Every structure is written in structure tokens, then in C-alpha cells.
Amino acid sequence: MVNVTDRIKTLAIMQLRSLYPDNNQYQIYNKPVKQDLKLPAFLVRIINVHQERSMKNQAIRTYSFSIVYLPSTDEIDDECLNVLEVIQNNFKYLADSFQIHEIEGEIVNETLMINFQVKARLYDSQEETKMKTLEGVGFDTNNDF
């Protein structure tokens, strides 16, 4: 079974890496770091997942993301606002498929907190039973109108 949540998170990390490709300068983590944190760094997490059923075999799942940016300079406000500007201008879709909604950013305790949502329409891949032929029932097709 495909883990959709992990794939959506991977797409967000890939998009962030495309904006900040220098792995030696910008570190991107997807789990909390307890030690050896290298700055500047991004921490990408899914903080909430909401799903509502739609039609017969469809669901709409909303992923709430939190990206925390930890700056490396003393110009914290300028650095954080520049990162927020880049993300708000370039995070419109993940993989040209999933639209990003409601990007907001806030500087808290000398870090930038960016929150946004991604909605995905999911389809159940159920194999339906095909109609079986009626046994013992005769149809006379010679007298069609």
C-alpha cells in the first residue's frame, strides 16, 4: 500500500531543496533534531492531517505543514523575511499536482515559522465485481422491435 502522507512530505522537501539546492549551506531535516544541528536549517513536518469522504470512492485529504527556518546570521528579521518571500513566491503547487493553500509566516523566538496546507484528492483502488451472466434465464432476441 502506498503511504500518501510520506509521498506528500517528500514532495514538499524536494520543492524546498529546489529553492535551496546548496546542501552544504542549507540543511533540511524532516524529524526533530536533538543535537548536531547545523545552521541555517529547515525543519519540515506535517502537523495535522484531515480527511473527509467525498463521493463513493473518493476522499479529500488536507495536510497541514509546518516549516521552521533557523537562521544563521545576526540579521534574523531580514534573513527570515527573505526566506518567507522566496517560499511564498515559489510554493504554489507540489509537483505541479497539489495546490498549496494559505501560506503564512511568523517570526517567533528568532526562528521563522511557516505554515501552509496541501489538499489531495484520493481515489480508492477497489476492484468492483463485474456483473455475472444470468444462468437459467432465456432471452429470445429474435423478436426485437
Secondary structure, DSSP 8 states (H G I E B T S, - for coil): ---HHHHHHHHHHHHHHHHS--TTT-EEESS---S---SSEEEEEEEEEEEEE-STTEEEEEEEEEEEEE--SS-HHHHHHHHHHHHHHH-SEETTTEEEEEEEEEEETTEEEEEEEEEEEEE-----------TT-----TT--
